[in-house]
Every structure is written in C-alpha cells, then in structure tokens.
Amino acid sequence: MSVCKYCQKEITWIKEGRKNVPVEGDGSVHKCEERLKAMQSYKKIERGSLSEEEIKRYEKAMNEKTKK
C-alpha cells in the first residue's frame, strides 16, 4: 500500500493501459482536493518566454543528470 503525498490516504496503483491510476481501498479512483490545488499552483512556463541559451542550459543539465 502507498500513501498519497497530498492527503495521506492509503492508495494502491493499478495499470490502466499505459497509465498508472491511484485507487482507494473501496476500488474507486483516488482524486483529492489537495492534489488538484497543488497542480493548479505550479508555475507554468510559456514556450516562447525562454531564450535559446536558457533552453540549452536546461537540456545540458538534464543530459548530465541522466548520464550519472
């Protein structure tokens, strides 16, 4: 059993097609308000707002992380 990091309820994960779906103990899909609020509060970056140098820097950092 896993624990939801937003609401601390016990959940299990079931594979549906290509996605893993969190399921509560009664078999219903787990959807908590805390997670929805957290997802809406994340900073969204517009595609055109980054310069090419910044994009290259991010890509380089990601590639170095995967090599380790």
Summary of the structure (lengths in Angstrom):
residues: 68
radius of gyration: 17.6
end to end distance: 30.2
largest distance: 49.8
contacts: 119
relative contact order: 0.12
helix: 41%
strand: 22%
